[in-house]
Amino acid sequence: MTLGELVTLEGELGELAASITVGELIRGGRRGKTPPMPLRIPLAIQAVDTRSARGRDAYDAAILSTLQSAKDRLSAKEIRKRCGGTPLQARVALQRLLDARKIRRYGKAAATKYASK
């Protein structure tokens, strides 16, 4: 049942549902102070400008530099952690670098890794 449906109940059950506070819902009916809720804040995505040719060139250069300085092959996720950008921005930039034959791709699907030539 949703909260809206609980409130529309009639009789003793409806009165009970209407008397429950948000704090009680969070605590699961336990009395006392509400324990602090763990914050699940996603990692901030470093802003990357890929709308202009200059921005795309700078992002491609950052990715290429990252791959050149890496000791091992890197996944797209590892590249994004170091260079920023969204998954789509990274995928498109990596494809541009592959098309220009500046990097190599190893593996398939989730196991794909990249390295500079």
C-alpha positions in Angstrom: 0.0 0.0 0.0 1.1 3.5 -0.7 1.0 6.3 1.9 -1.9 7.9 0.1 -3.9 4.6 0.3 -3.1 4.2 4.0 -4.5 7.7 4.8 -7.8 6.9 3.1 -8.4 3.8 5.4 -11.4 4.2 7.7 -12.0 3.1 11.2 -9.3 2.2 13.8 -6.8 1.2 11.2 -7.2 4.5 9.4 -6.7 6.5 12.6 -3.5 4.5 13.3 -2.2 5.1 9.8 -2.9 8.8 10.1 -1.1 9.1 13.4 2.2 7.6 12.1 4.9 10.2 11.6 7.6 10.3 8.9 10.2 9.8 11.7 8.5 6.6 12.8 8.5 5.4 9.2 12.2 6.0 8.9 13.0 4.4 12.2 10.7 1.4 11.4 8.4 2.1 14.4 11.3 2.3 16.9 11.1 5.1 19.5 13.9 7.5 20.2 16.1 9.6 18.1 16.3 8.9 14.4 19.7 7.5 13.5 21.6 9.5 10.9 20.8 8.4 7.4 23.9 7.4 5.4 24.4 9.8 2.5 24.7 8.3 -0.9 26.1 11.1 -3.0 27.3 10.1 -6.5 30.8 11.1 -7.4 30.8 14.4 -9.1 31.4 14.2 -12.8 34.1 16.6 -13.8 32.7 19.0 -16.4 34.0 18.5 -19.9 33.2 20.8 -22.8 32.6 18.7 -25.9 30.3 21.1 -27.7 33.2 22.9 -29.4 36.0 21.6 -31.5 38.5 23.1 -29.1 36.8 21.4 -26.1 36.8 18.0 -27.9 40.4 18.4 -28.9 41.3 19.2 -25.3 39.4 16.2 -24.0 40.9 13.9 -26.5 44.4 15.2 -25.6 43.7 14.6 -21.9 42.6 11.0 -22.6 45.6 10.4 -24.8 47.9 11.8 -22.2 46.3 9.7 -19.5 46.7 6.5 -21.6 50.3 7.4 -22.4 51.2 7.9 -18.8 49.4 4.7 -17.6 51.5 1.6 -16.9 48.6 -0.7 -17.7 45.6 -0.7 -20.0 42.7 1.3 -18.7 38.9 0.8 -18.8 36.6 3.6 -19.9 35.5 4.0 -16.3 39.1 4.4 -15.1 39.7 7.0 -17.9 36.6 8.9 -16.8 37.8 8.9 -13.2 41.0 10.6 -14.3 39.8 12.8 -17.1 36.1 13.5 -16.2 33.2 13.5 -18.5 30.1 11.4 -18.9 30.1 7.8 -20.1 28.9 9.1 -23.5 31.5 11.8 -23.8 34.3 9.3 -23.0 32.9 6.7 -25.4 32.8 9.2 -28.3 36.2 10.6 -27.5 37.7 7.1 -27.3 36.1 6.2 -30.7 37.6 9.4 -32.2 41.1 8.4 -30.9 40.6 4.8 -32.2 39.5 6.2 -35.7 42.7 8.4 -35.7 44.7 5.3 -34.8 46.2 6.9 -31.7 45.0 4.3 -29.3 44.2 0.5 -29.3 41.2 -1.3 -27.9 41.6 -4.7 -26.1 38.7 -6.9 -25.1 35.0 -6.7 -25.6 32.0 -5.2 -23.8 32.6 -4.6 -20.1 36.1 -6.0 -20.3 37.2 -3.5 -22.9 40.5 -1.7 -22.0 42.4 1.0 -23.9 46.1 1.8 -24.3 48.1 4.3 -26.4 50.0 3.1 -29.4 
